[in-house]
Amino acid sequence: MTDATATAAVRADCAADPAGALTFDLAPAAAPDPDAVLLLRRRGAAGSRPGGTVRLPLSPSGPGRRLRAVLPSTTALTEGRWDAYVQEPGGEGTRTVEPGLRDLRALVDRSPDTRTPEVSARVPYPTADGRLALRCWVRAPHAEAGAIAVGPSGMTAEGVLYGVTAGETAVVEARLPGEPEQVHRFPLSSPGAPSGGFAFALPFAALVTGPVRGEQLWQLWLVPAERAAGVRISRILDDVWSRNKSFVYPGRAAADGVLATPCYTADNDLCVRLASSPAAG
């Protein structure tokens, strides 16, 4: 396969439907050969492995030279980032796809059936260097974060659990990666909610059990009564492909010289960041 930057790019508009299907409409200017296909390739080494490439046929759509490709919601994409290309007939060359208009209104406030065993999401987005890509998640089960409020000494959060029942003894665990002995548990305020809804309160001071040097990123997991492994609390069921910079919460003093701040990772997983700060006290 030749270098995608060796030929002219193609611009594509994207639209999502409520079921999660995505439609790609290629602009008529510099349109590819009608026998070309839209290629979705998993970024990195995974793109060359089985299941790392998906080919979508292009068909005429509307007046002019527009071509359309459809990614059905039933087409499996593994979790990660997928880059879009147009592959010419015979597979001899690829063309970069640039993002056009993105109509993602149908992805906002998605509410799948809480009994579904697996939750998936895919959001088209523009990369930093101006290409079209998809951010995909596949979680089974899944704990979707909802409203988050930061108070003077801690945070409260709501969410919905998919694919498993919380149970009366369910808890939220704050875990410090690389230090398995560092685990703090907090009860749910509505563990038996039939709708899958859950809520919890987390006092920041509970995470400070010793000196905080540098930065600590505490992961938040919901541990149902009958599932010891826990379920990562994340926010994926909307149109935001990366929440770590667009959703910023205020920090609060957790102890003298320690600032606690709820935050999301680049994968949209919910955490609490502790950082040493002389001003925090």
Contacts in CASP RR format, 6 or more apart in sequence:
PFRMAT RR
TARGET T0000
AUTHOR 0000-0000-0000
METHOD contacts of the structure
MODEL  1
MTDATATAAVRADCAADPAGALTFDLAPAAAPDPDAVLLLRRRGAAGSRP
GGTVRLPLSPSGPGRRLRAVLPSTTALTEGRWDAYVQEPGGEGTRTVEPG
LRDLRALVDRSPDTRTPEVSARVPYPTADGRLALRCWVRAPHAEAGAIAV
GPSGMTAEGVLYGVTAGETAVVEARLPGEPEQVHRFPLSSPGAPSGGFAF
ALPFAALVTGPVRGEQLWQLWLVPAERAAGVRISRILDDVWSRNKSFVYP
GRAAADGVLATPCYTADNDLCVRLASSPAAG
1 91 0 8 1.000
1 93 0 8 1.000
1 94 0 8 1.000
2 92 0 8 1.000
2 93 0 8 1.000
2 94 0 8 1.000
4 85 0 8 1.000
4 93 0 8 1.000
4 94 0 8 1.000
4 95 0 8 1.000
4 96 0 8 1.000
5 96 0 8 1.000
6 93 0 8 1.000
7 93 0 8 1.000
7 94 0 8 1.000
7 95 0 8 1.000
8 30 0 8 1.000
8 95 0 8 1.000
9 30 0 8 1.000
9 95 0 8 1.000
9 96 0 8 1.000
9 97 0 8 1.000
9 98 0 8 1.000
9 131 0 8 1.000
10 26 0 8 1.000
10 27 0 8 1.000
10 30 0 8 1.000
10 31 0 8 1.000
10 32 0 8 1.000
10 86 0 8 1.000
10 95 0 8 1.000
10 96 0 8 1.000
10 97 0 8 1.000
10 98 0 8 1.000
11 26 0 8 1.000
11 27 0 8 1.000
11 29 0 8 1.000
11 97 0 8 1.000
11 98 0 8 1.000
11 99 0 8 1.000
11 100 0 8 1.000
12 24 0 8 1.000
12 25 0 8 1.000
12 26 0 8 1.000
12 27 0 8 1.000
12 38 0 8 1.000
12 84 0 8 1.000
12 97 0 8 1.000
12 98 0 8 1.000
12 99 0 8 1.000
12 100 0 8 1.000
12 132 0 8 1.000
13 24 0 8 1.000
13 25 0 8 1.000
13 27 0 8 1.000
13 100 0 8 1.000
13 101 0 8 1.000
13 102 0 8 1.000
13 103 0 8 1.000
14 22 0 8 1.000
14 23 0 8 1.000
14 24 0 8 1.000
14 25 0 8 1.000
14 99 0 8 1.000
14 100 0 8 1.000
14 101 0 8 1.000
14 102 0 8 1.000
14 103 0 8 1.000
14 104 0 8 1.000
14 124 0 8 1.000
14 132 0 8 1.000
15 22 0 8 1.000
15 23 0 8 1.000
15 25 0 8 1.000
15 102 0 8 1.000
15 103 0 8 1.000
15 104 0 8 1.000
15 106 0 8 1.000
16 22 0 8 1.000
16 23 0 8 1.000
16 103 0 8 1.000
16 104 0 8 1.000
16 105 0 8 1.000
16 106 0 8 1.000
16 107 0 8 1.000
16 124 0 8 1.000
16 239 0 8 1.000
17 23 0 8 1.000
17 73 0 8 1.000
17 106 0 8 1.000
18 106 0 8 1.000
18 110 0 8 1.000
19 73 0 8 1.000
20 73 0 8 1.000
20 106 0 8 1.000
20 107 0 8 1.000
20 110 0 8 1.000
20 121 0 8 1.000
20 122 0 8 1.000
21 70 0 8 1.000
21 71 0 8 1.000
21 72 0 8 1.000
21 73 0 8 1.000
22 70 0 8 1.000
22 71 0 8 1.000
22 122 0 8 1.000
22 124 0 8 1.000
22 134 0 8 1.000
23 68 0 8 1.000
23 69 0 8 1.000
23 70 0 8 1.000
23 71 0 8 1.000
24 38 0 8 1.000
24 56 0 8 1.000
24 68 0 8 1.000
24 69 0 8 1.000
24 70 0 8 1.000
24 71 0 8 1.000
24 84 0 8 1.000
24 97 0 8 1.000
25 61 0 8 1.000
25 66 0 8 1.000
25 67 0 8 1.000
25 68 0 8 1.000
26 32 0 8 1.000
26 38 0 8 1.000
26 58 0 8 1.000
26 66 0 8 1.000
26 67 0 8 1.000
26 68 0 8 1.000
26 69 0 8 1.000
26 86 0 8 1.000
26 97 0 8 1.000
27 66 0 8 1.000
27 100 0 8 1.000
28 64 0 8 1.000
28 65 0 8 1.000
28 66 0 8 1.000
31 65 0 8 1.000
31 66 0 8 1.000
31 67 0 8 1.000
32 58 0 8 1.000
32 67 0 8 1.000
32 86 0 8 1.000
32 88 0 8 1.000
32 95 0 8 1.000
33 88 0 8 1.000
33 89 0 8 1.000
34 58 0 8 1.000
34 60 0 8 1.000
34 67 0 8 1.000
35 89 0 8 1.000
36 58 0 8 1.000
36 67 0 8 1.000
36 86 0 8 1.000
36 87 0 8 1.000
36 88 0 8 1.000
36 89 0 8 1.000
37 55 0 8 1.000
37 56 0 8 1.000
37 57 0 8 1.000
37 58 0 8 1.000
37 69 0 8 1.000
37 86 0 8 1.000
37 87 0 8 1.000
38 55 0 8 1.000
38 56 0 8 1.000
38 57 0 8 1.000
38 58 0 8 1.000
38 69 0 8 1.000
38 84 0 8 1.000
38 85 0 8 1.000
38 86 0 8 1.000
38 87 0 8 1.000
38 97 0 8 1.000
39 53 0 8 1.000
39 54 0 8 1.000
39 55 0 8 1.000
39 56 0 8 1.000
39 84 0 8 1.000
39 85 0 8 1.000
39 86 0 8 1.000
39 87 0 8 1.000
39 94 0 8 1.000
40 53 0 8 1.000
40 54 0 8 1.000
40 55 0 8 1.000
40 56 0 8 1.000
40 71 0 8 1.000
40 77 0 8 1.000
40 82 0 8 1.000
40 83 0 8 1.000
40 84 0 8 1.000
40 134 0 8 1.000
41 47 0 8 1.000
41 52 0 8 1.000
41 53 0 8 1.000
41 54 0 8 1.000
41 82 0 8 1.000
41 83 0 8 1.000
41 85 0 8 1.000
42 49 0 8 1.000
42 51 0 8 1.000
42 52 0 8 1.000
42 53 0 8 1.000
42 77 0 8 1.000
42 78 0 8 1.000
42 80 0 8 1.000
42 81 0 8 1.000
42 82 0 8 1.000
43 80 0 8 1.000
43 81 0 8 1.000
43 82 0 8 1.000
43 83 0 8 1.000
43 133 0 8 1.000
46 52 0 8 1.000
46 78 0 8 1.000
47 53 0 8 1.000
51 78 0 8 1.000
52 78 0 8 1.000
54 71 0 8 1.000
54 75 0 8 1.000
54 77 0 8 1.000
54 82 0 8 1.000
55 87 0 8 1.000
56 69 0 8 1.000
56 70 0 8 1.000
56 71 0 8 1.000
57 69 0 8 1.000
58 67 0 8 1.000
58 68 0 8 1.000
58 69 0 8 1.000
58 86 0 8 1.000
59 67 0 8 1.000
59 68 0 8 1.000
59 69 0 8 1.000
60 66 0 8 1.000
60 67 0 8 1.000
60 68 0 8 1.000
61 67 0 8 1.000
61 68 0 8 1.000
71 122 0 8 1.000
73 120 0 8 1.000
76 138 0 8 1.000
77 120 0 8 1.000
77 122 0 8 1.000
77 134 0 8 1.000
77 136 0 8 1.000
77 138 0 8 1.000
78 136 0 8 1.000
78 138 0 8 1.000
79 136 0 8 1.000
79 137 0 8 1.000
79 138 0 8 1.000
79 139 0 8 1.000
80 135 0 8 1.000
80 136 0 8 1.000
80 137 0 8 1.000
81 133 0 8 1.000
81 134 0 8 1.000
81 135 0 8 1.000
81 136 0 8 1.000
82 122 0 8 1.000
82 133 0 8 1.000
82 134 0 8 1.000
82 136 0 8 1.000
83 127 0 8 1.000
83 131 0 8 1.000
83 132 0 8 1.000
83 133 0 8 1.000
84 97 0 8 1.000
84 131 0 8 1.000
84 132 0 8 1.000
84 133 0 8 1.000
84 134 0 8 1.000
85 94 0 8 1.000
85 95 0 8 1.000
85 96 0 8 1.000
85 97 0 8 1.000
86 94 0 8 1.000
86 95 0 8 1.000
86 97 0 8 1.000
87 93 0 8 1.000
87 94 0 8 1.000
87 95 0 8 1.000
88 94 0 8 1.000
88 95 0 8 1.000
96 131 0 8 1.000
97 131 0 8 1.000
97 132 0 8 1.000
98 130 0 8 1.000
98 131 0 8 1.000
98 132 0 8 1.000
99 124 0 8 1.000
99 125 0 8 1.000
99 126 0 8 1.000
99 130 0 8 1.000
99 131 0 8 1.000
99 132 0 8 1.000
100 132 0 8 1.000
102 124 0 8 1.000
102 125 0 8 1.000
104 123 0 8 1.000
104 124 0 8 1.000
104 239 0 8 1.000
105 239 0 8 1.000
107 121 0 8 1.000
107 123 0 8 1.000
107 237 0 8 1.000
107 238 0 8 1.000
107 239 0 8 1.000
108 238 0 8 1.000
108 239 0 8 1.000
109 237 0 8 1.000
109 238 0 8 1.000
110 121 0 8 1.000
110 237 0 8 1.000
110 238 0 8 1.000
111 160 0 8 1.000
111 237 0 8 1.000
112 119 0 8 1.000
112 162 0 8 1.000
112 237 0 8 1.000
114 160 0 8 1.000
114 161 0 8 1.000
114 162 0 8 1.000
114 163 0 8 1.000
114 195 0 8 1.000
114 196 0 8 1.000
114 197 0 8 1.000
115 163 0 8 1.000
116 162 0 8 1.000
116 163 0 8 1.000
117 140 0 8 1.000
117 141 0 8 1.000
117 163 0 8 1.000
118 138 0 8 1.000
118 139 0 8 1.000
118 140 0 8 1.000
118 141 0 8 1.000
118 142 0 8 1.000
118 163 0 8 1.000
119 137 0 8 1.000
119 138 0 8 1.000
119 139 0 8 1.000
119 140 0 8 1.000
119 141 0 8 1.000
119 142 0 8 1.000
119 144 0 8 1.000
119 162 0 8 1.000
119 163 0 8 1.000
119 236 0 8 1.000
119 237 0 8 1.000
120 136 0 8 1.000
120 137 0 8 1.000
120 138 0 8 1.000
120 139 0 8 1.000
121 136 0 8 1.000
121 137 0 8 1.000
121 236 0 8 1.000
121 237 0 8 1.000
122 134 0 8 1.000
122 135 0 8 1.000
122 136 0 8 1.000
122 137 0 8 1.000
123 134 0 8 1.000
123 135 0 8 1.000
123 136 0 8 1.000
123 239 0 8 1.000
123 240 0 8 1.000
123 241 0 8 1.000
124 132 0 8 1.000
124 133 0 8 1.000
124 134 0 8 1.000
124 241 0 8 1.000
125 132 0 8 1.000
125 133 0 8 1.000
125 134 0 8 1.000
125 135 0 8 1.000
125 241 0 8 1.000
125 242 0 8 1.000
126 132 0 8 1.000
126 133 0 8 1.000
127 133 0 8 1.000
135 241 0 8 1.000
135 242 0 8 1.000
137 234 0 8 1.000
137 236 0 8 1.000
137 267 0 8 1.000
137 268 0 8 1.000
139 162 0 8 1.000
139 231 0 8 1.000
139 232 0 8 1.000
139 234 0 8 1.000
139 236 0 8 1.000
140 163 0 8 1.000
141 161 0 8 1.000
141 162 0 8 1.000
141 163 0 8 1.000
141 164 0 8 1.000
141 227 0 8 1.000
141 231 0 8 1.000
142 161 0 8 1.000
142 162 0 8 1.000
142 163 0 8 1.000
142 231 0 8 1.000
142 234 0 8 1.000
142 236 0 8 1.000
143 159 0 8 1.000
143 160 0 8 1.000
143 161 0 8 1.000
143 162 0 8 1.000
143 198 0 8 1.000
143 221 0 8 1.000
143 222 0 8 1.000
143 231 0 8 1.000
143 232 0 8 1.000
143 233 0 8 1.000
143 234 0 8 1.000
144 159 0 8 1.000
144 160 0 8 1.000
144 161 0 8 1.000
144 162 0 8 1.000
144 233 0 8 1.000
144 234 0 8 1.000
144 235 0 8 1.000
144 236 0 8 1.000
144 237 0 8 1.000
145 157 0 8 1.000
145 158 0 8 1.000
145 159 0 8 1.000
145 233 0 8 1.000
145 234 0 8 1.000
145 235 0 8 1.000
145 270 0 8 1.000
146 157 0 8 1.000
146 158 0 8 1.000
146 159 0 8 1.000
146 160 0 8 1.000
146 235 0 8 1.000
147 157 0 8 1.000
147 158 0 8 1.000
147 159 0 8 1.000
148 155 0 8 1.000
148 156 0 8 1.000
148 157 0 8 1.000
148 158 0 8 1.000
148 249 0 8 1.000
148 262 0 8 1.000
148 270 0 8 1.000
149 155 0 8 1.000
149 156 0 8 1.000
149 157 0 8 1.000
150 249 0 8 1.000
150 250 0 8 1.000
150 251 0 8 1.000
150 252 0 8 1.000
150 262 0 8 1.000
151 252 0 8 1.000
152 252 0 8 1.000
153 203 0 8 1.000
153 204 0 8 1.000
153 205 0 8 1.000
153 252 0 8 1.000
153 254 0 8 1.000
154 201 0 8 1.000
154 202 0 8 1.000
154 203 0 8 1.000
154 204 0 8 1.000
154 252 0 8 1.000
154 260 0 8 1.000
155 201 0 8 1.000
155 202 0 8 1.000
155 204 0 8 1.000
155 249 0 8 1.000
155 262 0 8 1.000
155 272 0 8 1.000
156 199 0 8 1.000
156 200 0 8 1.000
156 201 0 8 1.000
156 202 0 8 1.000
157 199 0 8 1.000
157 200 0 8 1.000
157 202 0 8 1.000
157 233 0 8 1.000
157 262 0 8 1.000
157 270 0 8 1.000
158 197 0 8 1.000
158 198 0 8 1.000
158 199 0 8 1.000
159 197 0 8 1.000
159 198 0 8 1.000
159 199 0 8 1.000
159 233 0 8 1.000
160 195 0 8 1.000
160 196 0 8 1.000
160 197 0 8 1.000
160 198 0 8 1.000
161 196 0 8 1.000
161 197 0 8 1.000
161 198 0 8 1.000
161 222 0 8 1.000
161 224 0 8 1.000
161 231 0 8 1.000
162 196 0 8 1.000
164 224 0 8 1.000
164 226 0 8 1.000
164 227 0 8 1.000
164 231 0 8 1.000
165 192 0 8 1.000
165 196 0 8 1.000
165 224 0 8 1.000
165 225 0 8 1.000
165 226 0 8 1.000
166 188 0 8 1.000
166 191 0 8 1.000
166 192 0 8 1.000
166 193 0 8 1.000
166 196 0 8 1.000
166 197 0 8 1.000
166 198 0 8 1.000
166 222 0 8 1.000
166 224 0 8 1.000
166 225 0 8 1.000
167 191 0 8 1.000
167 192 0 8 1.000
167 224 0 8 1.000
167 225 0 8 1.000
167 226 0 8 1.000
168 191 0 8 1.000
168 192 0 8 1.000
168 225 0 8 1.000
169 191 0 8 1.000
169 225 0 8 1.000
170 188 0 8 1.000
170 191 0 8 1.000
170 192 0 8 1.000
170 198 0 8 1.000
170 222 0 8 1.000
170 223 0 8 1.000
170 224 0 8 1.000
170 225 0 8 1.000
171 185 0 8 1.000
171 186 0 8 1.000
171 187 0 8 1.000
171 188 0 8 1.000
171 222 0 8 1.000
171 223 0 8 1.000
172 185 0 8 1.000
172 186 0 8 1.000
172 187 0 8 1.000
172 188 0 8 1.000
172 200 0 8 1.000
172 202 0 8 1.000
172 220 0 8 1.000
172 221 0 8 1.000
172 222 0 8 1.000
172 223 0 8 1.000
172 233 0 8 1.000
173 183 0 8 1.000
173 184 0 8 1.000
173 185 0 8 1.000
173 186 0 8 1.000
173 220 0 8 1.000
173 221 0 8 1.000
173 222 0 8 1.000
173 223 0 8 1.000
173 230 0 8 1.000
174 183 0 8 1.000
174 184 0 8 1.000
174 185 0 8 1.000
174 186 0 8 1.000
174 202 0 8 1.000
174 206 0 8 1.000
174 207 0 8 1.000
174 218 0 8 1.000
174 219 0 8 1.000
174 220 0 8 1.000
174 272 0 8 1.000
175 182 0 8 1.000
175 183 0 8 1.000
175 218 0 8 1.000
175 219 0 8 1.000
175 220 0 8 1.000
175 221 0 8 1.000
176 182 0 8 1.000
176 183 0 8 1.000
176 216 0 8 1.000
176 217 0 8 1.000
176 218 0 8 1.000
176 219 0 8 1.000
177 217 0 8 1.000
177 219 0 8 1.000
182 209 0 8 1.000
184 206 0 8 1.000
184 207 0 8 1.000
184 218 0 8 1.000
185 223 0 8 1.000
186 200 0 8 1.000
186 201 0 8 1.000
186 202 0 8 1.000
186 206 0 8 1.000
187 200 0 8 1.000
188 198 0 8 1.000
188 199 0 8 1.000
188 200 0 8 1.000
188 222 0 8 1.000
189 199 0 8 1.000
189 200 0 8 1.000
189 201 0 8 1.000
190 197 0 8 1.000
190 198 0 8 1.000
190 199 0 8 1.000
191 198 0 8 1.000
191 225 0 8 1.000
198 222 0 8 1.000
202 220 0 8 1.000
202 272 0 8 1.000
204 252 0 8 1.000
204 253 0 8 1.000
204 254 0 8 1.000
204 260 0 8 1.000
204 272 0 8 1.000
204 274 0 8 1.000
205 254 0 8 1.000
205 255 0 8 1.000
207 216 0 8 1.000
207 218 0 8 1.000
207 254 0 8 1.000
207 260 0 8 1.000
207 272 0 8 1.000
207 274 0 8 1.000
208 254 0 8 1.000
208 255 0 8 1.000
208 258 0 8 1.000
208 260 0 8 1.000
208 274 0 8 1.000
212 255 0 8 1.000
212 257 0 8 1.000
212 258 0 8 1.000
212 274 0 8 1.000
212 275 0 8 1.000
212 276 0 8 1.000
213 276 0 8 1.000
214 275 0 8 1.000
214 276 0 8 1.000
215 273 0 8 1.000
215 274 0 8 1.000
215 275 0 8 1.000
215 276 0 8 1.000
216 273 0 8 1.000
216 274 0 8 1.000
216 275 0 8 1.000
217 263 0 8 1.000
217 265 0 8 1.000
217 271 0 8 1.000
217 272 0 8 1.000
217 273 0 8 1.000
218 271 0 8 1.000
218 272 0 8 1.000
218 273 0 8 1.000
218 274 0 8 1.000
219 232 0 8 1.000
219 269 0 8 1.000
219 271 0 8 1.000
220 232 0 8 1.000
220 233 0 8 1.000
220 269 0 8 1.000
220 270 0 8 1.000
220 271 0 8 1.000
220 272 0 8 1.000
221 230 0 8 1.000
221 231 0 8 1.000
221 232 0 8 1.000
221 233 0 8 1.000
222 230 0 8 1.000
222 231 0 8 1.000
222 233 0 8 1.000
223 229 0 8 1.000
223 230 0 8 1.000
223 231 0 8 1.000
224 230 0 8 1.000
224 231 0 8 1.000
232 269 0 8 1.000
233 269 0 8 1.000
233 270 0 8 1.000
234 267 0 8 1.000
234 268 0 8 1.000
234 269 0 8 1.000
234 270 0 8 1.000
235 243 0 8 1.000
235 264 0 8 1.000
235 268 0 8 1.000
235 270 0 8 1.000
236 268 0 8 1.000
240 246 0 8 1.000
240 247 0 8 1.000
240 268 0 8 1.000
242 266 0 8 1.000
242 268 0 8 1.000
243 264 0 8 1.000
243 268 0 8 1.000
244 263 0 8 1.000
244 264 0 8 1.000
244 265 0 8 1.000
244 266 0 8 1.000
244 268 0 8 1.000
247 263 0 8 1.000
247 264 0 8 1.000
248 263 0 8 1.000
249 261 0 8 1.000
249 262 0 8 1.000
249 263 0 8 1.000
250 261 0 8 1.000
251 259 0 8 1.000
251 260 0 8 1.000
251 261 0 8 1.000
251 262 0 8 1.000
252 259 0 8 1.000
252 260 0 8 1.000
252 261 0 8 1.000
253 259 0 8 1.000
253 260 0 8 1.000
253 280 0 8 1.000
253 281 0 8 1.000
254 260 0 8 1.000
254 274 0 8 1.000
254 280 0 8 1.000
255 280 0 8 1.000
255 281 0 8 1.000
256 280 0 8 1.000
256 281 0 8 1.000
257 276 0 8 1.000
257 277 0 8 1.000
257 278 0 8 1.000
257 279 0 8 1.000
257 280 0 8 1.000
257 281 0 8 1.000
258 274 0 8 1.000
258 275 0 8 1.000
258 276 0 8 1.000
258 277 0 8 1.000
258 280 0 8 1.000
258 281 0 8 1.000
259 274 0 8 1.000
259 275 0 8 1.000
259 276 0 8 1.000
259 277 0 8 1.000
259 279 0 8 1.000
259 280 0 8 1.000
260 272 0 8 1.000
260 273 0 8 1.000
260 274 0 8 1.000
261 272 0 8 1.000
261 273 0 8 1.000
261 275 0 8 1.000
262 270 0 8 1.000
262 271 0 8 1.000
262 272 0 8 1.000
262 273 0 8 1.000
263 270 0 8 1.000
263 271 0 8 1.000
263 272 0 8 1.000
263 273 0 8 1.000
264 270 0 8 1.000
264 271 0 8 1.000
265 271 0 8 1.000
END
